[in-house]
Amino acid sequence: MNTDIALWLLQDGVTSGAIYALMALALLLVFAVTRVIFVPQGDFLSYAALSLGWLQQGKVPGTVWLLVGASAWVGAAEALQALRAGEPSRLVRVALQFVLAPLALAALVTWAAPRQLGLALQAALVVAVVVPLGPLVYRIAFRPLAQASVLVLFIVSMAVHYALTGIGLVMFGGEGLRTNAVSDARFDWGVLKIGAQSLWVLGASLACMLALWLFFERSLVGKALRATAINRVGSLLVGIPTAYAGRLAFGLAAAIGALSGILISPITTIYYDTGLMIGLKGFVGAILGGMGSYPLAALGALGLGLLESFSSFWASAYKEVIVFTVIIPVLLWRSLLALHPVVEDEEE
């Protein structure tokens, strides 16, 4: 390996690491607030990328009808709950939120798809369709089990992932797609030819991290989310609705996934199941960061991207093995440092 090859690998590693960092931040956010190891995080990336690809082909993406169906499911559950609680006035809000709003969005996307409105507007439509799926998934699969153990929540998370993957196969088929880049410009920097899309990935990732930091440090809602992550029972006692915190956490995770899909789809071909591997690598990055700090999770994901890039040069056949094996010493170290309470057997 010479200096030129090292620089090329460094560029690829940083670009991949930026996407993994976004995945790591989303996974850490959801886990901190809801204790859910959110395996389907990568599915939002695939849904956003493939939806954008279909819009660019002038076709209506299936995620629109998934949103309508999931909203109707949640709307029916909320309406039944309102009737049981003797609050029929809530039915109007339920109808507006879970029936009329999704149908209006579906009509807008159906009208816009064949008109090729431009990349910015298409991306905005994709975000508007994909992001609400996060809170809907939380309401359907996780809120009824909010008090369950982490293991049960993880099993449900795996089931949700397989369901979303199967739905993705039905909606988009088995063929992969690439979307149009924001810009085809390239900049020469020594031996490197840096594409404008790579700069968009890095810039958007940094902007998202900054926005998350400002949200958690400066806003009242962000501080409420942090409080929920630290002490769910205490937050509930002081009036912070944990169900709202869960919906918001899943909504932010879906937004991060949608942004990641829009950014990465011009660089690599996305299939209906591509998101799983990207999400798992984001999870490994979060593990490397200790699953407790957003900056450390981002740094761990960036380091993982660099490790993957250089591994593809030195041992491409074992690249994935190396990437996923690196968490073993970290888990062992954290296990040795953790304090495990001794549970004595009860005497009969």
N, C-alpha and C positions, 0 to 999 in steps of 0.2 A: 504494500500500500504506500502510495506517495501522497504528497500534500494535496494535490488536486483531487484525488479520490476522497481523501478525508474531508475536504471541504464540501464535496457533493453529498457525501453521506451525512455530514453535519446539517446541511440544508434540509434534506429529506427528514432527518430525525426531528428537527425543530418543528417542521410543518406538521408531522404526525403527532408529535408531543403536544402541540397546541390543541388539537382535537381531543386527544386523550385527556388533557387537562380539563376541558369543558365537561367531558363525561364524568371525570372524577369529582368535580365540583357538584354536579347535579346529583350523583349517587350519594355523596357525603351529606348534601342538604336533605335529601329525602330520608336517609337513615337517621340523621340527627333528630329530625322532627317527629318521625313516625315509627322508627325502629325497623323499617322495611328495607331489606337489601334489594333494591329495585332492579331486578334482572331485565325487565322490558325497556330499560332506558334507551338502549340502542335501537329498539323498534321505532321509536319516534324519529330517530335519524333516518332510518330507511323509508318510513312513510313520507317524511318531508321531501327527501331527495326524489323518490319515485313520483310523488304528486307533482312536484315541479317539472319533472321530465314529461309527464303526461300533459300538463298545461302547455308546455312548449311545443308539443305535438298537436295541440288543438283539441285534446280529449279531456273529458271530465274525469278526474281521479276518483277512485272508489272510496277514498277517505271521506268524501263529502257524505256519502250514504251511510258510511259507518258512523259518522258524527250524528246524523239524523236518527239512526236506529238506537245508538247508545243514549242519546238525549231523551228519546221517547221512553226507553226503559227506566231511566232515572226519574223522568217526569211522572210516570205511572206510580213509581214507588213513593215519590214525594206527595203526590195527590192522595194516595191511600193513607199515608201517614197523617196528612192534614185532616182528612175526614175522620180518622180515628181519634184525633186530638180535639175534634169539634171546632176546627178553625177553617171553615169553608172560604173565608176571605183570601187565604193563601193560594187558592186554586188559580186565581187570575195571574199572580206572579209566576206560578209554576208553568202555566200555559205560555206566558210570554217568554220565559227563560228557556224552557226545554222543548217547546214545540214551534212557536212562531219564529224565534230568532234563528234556530238551525235551518228551518225551511227557507227563511229569507236569505241566509248565507248560501244555501244550496242553489237557490234560484240565481243569485249573483254569480256564483262560480260557473253554473251552466251557461249563463249568458256570456261570460267573459272568456270561457275556454276557446271557442273558435275564433275569437277576435284578436288573439295575439297582442295583448295590451302592453307588452314590454316586461323586461326582467324584474324591475322593481315592484310593479303592481302584481305580477305573478307570485313573487316571493311573499308579498304582503297577504295575498289570498291563501297561500300555503300555510303561513303562520296562523292566520285566522281560523283555518280548518283544523290544524294539527294540535295547537295549544289547548283548546278545550277538551281534547281527549284525555289529557292528564287528570284533571279533576273528576272526569266521568269514570275513569278507571279506578280512581281512589274510592269514589262513592259506591261503585258496584262491587268491587272485590275486597277492598281493605277496610273501609270504615266499619262494616259490620263486625270485623275481627280486630278492632283497635286494641282490645285488651288481651289479645292472644300472645303467645310466646314468640320470640324472634324466629325460632325454628318453624313454627306454623306459618308465620308471615312469609318466610322464605319459600316454603313449599307452595303457598298460594302465588307468590311472585313468579315462580317457575311455571306454574299452570297458566298464569296470565300471559307470560312470554310465549308459550307454545300456542295459545289461542290466537294471539296477535300475529304470530308468524304464519299460522295457517290461514288466517284472514288475509294477510298480505299476499300470500301465494294466490288465493282466489281473486283478489282485486287486481294484482299487477302481473300475474303470471311468473314464469320462471326465468324470463329474460332480464338481463341487466340493462341499466340506462345510465347515460351521462348527460348532464345538462350543459347549457351554454355558459361559458365563463363570463364573469363581470367585465373583464378586459383581457384581451389577448396580448397585451404589451409585455415585453421582456426587457429586463435591465441587466446590462453587463457589469459585473463587479469582479474584476480579475478573471479567473477561469470560470466563475459561476455565471449562469444565466438564470436570473431570478424572475420567475413569472409573477405577473401582477396578481394572479389568483392566490399564490402563496402569501403575498403581502396582505391580501384581504383576509386570509385565514388568521394570520398572526395579529393583524390590527383588530379584527372583530373579537378574537379571543381575549386580547388584553383589555379591550373596551368592556367586554362582558364581565371580566373579573373585577374591573374597577367599579362597574355599575353594581355588582353584587356587594362589594365592600362598602360602597356608599349606602346601599339599601340597608344592610345590617347594622351599620354604625350610626347612620344619621336619621333614619326614618323610624317612626313609632311602630309601624307594622313589622319592620325588620327586627326591631328589638323584642317585639312580642314573639316572633319566630325563634329568636335566640333563647328567650326565656323558656319556651316550650321545649326546645332541644335540651336545655339543662335540667329542667324539672317540670315534667308534665303535670303532676298532681298539684304542685305549688302554683303553676300557671293557671290551672283550672280554678283554684281557690280564689285567686285575685281577679277572676273574670275574663281570662283569655280563653276564647273558645277553641279547644284543641281540634275540633272537626274542621273549623275554618282554617287553622294553621296547616292541617293536612292537605286540604284542597289547594291552598296557596303553594305549599311545597311541591306538590305534584304538578301544578300549573307552571311553576318556574322551571321544574325539571323538563317538562314537555317543551317549553320555550327554548331551553338550552339545546335540547335534542333537535328541534326544528332548525335552529340557527346552524348547528353543526352539519346537518344534512344538506342545507342550502350551500354551505361553504365548501364541503368536501366533494359534492357530486360532480363538479367540473374536473376534479383532479383524478378521481378513481371511479370505476364502474360500480354502481350500487345495485345489489340484488335484494330480494325481499327478506333474506336472512343475513345480510351483511352486518346489520347493526349489532347482532349478538357478539361477534368477535371484537368489534370496536368498543362496545360497552364493557366487555370483560377486561379489556386492556385498561380502560378507564378505572375499573374497579381495582385492578392490580396497582395502578398509580396511586389510588386513594389508600390502599393498604401500605404501600411504601411510605406514604406520608403520615401513617399512623391512624387514619380514620378519625381524626379529631381536630385537624387544622386545615383550613382552606388553602393558605399559602403553601403548606407542606405537601398537601395533596396535589396542587398544581406542579410543584417542583418534582414530586415523585413521578407524575405522569410525563413531564418533560424528559426526565432521566430515562424513563421507560421507552419513549420514542427514540432517543439517541441509542439506547441499547439495542432496540429492534433494528435500527438502520445499520449499525455496524455489524450486528450478528448476521444480517442478510448478506454481507460481503464475506465474512470469515467462514460462516457455516450456514448457508442459506437453507439447507435441508432441515436444520435443527432450530431455525429461527423462533418458531412458536414455542418449542420446548424450552428454550433459554428464557424467553420472555415470561412464561408462566412459572418456571422453576425459581425465578429470582425471589418470589414471595416466601418461599419456604424458610430461608434463614431469618427473614423478618418476622414471620409468625412464631418461629421457635424462640427468638429473642424476646418478643413481646409476651409470650407465654411464660418464660422464665421470670420476667419482671413483674408479671401480674400476681396479685395476691388472691389465692384461691381459698375460700373459707372451708374449714374442715367440718363436715357434717357427720355427727355421730349417729350411729344406729340407735333407734329407739328401743328401749327394753320393753318387752311385752309383760 
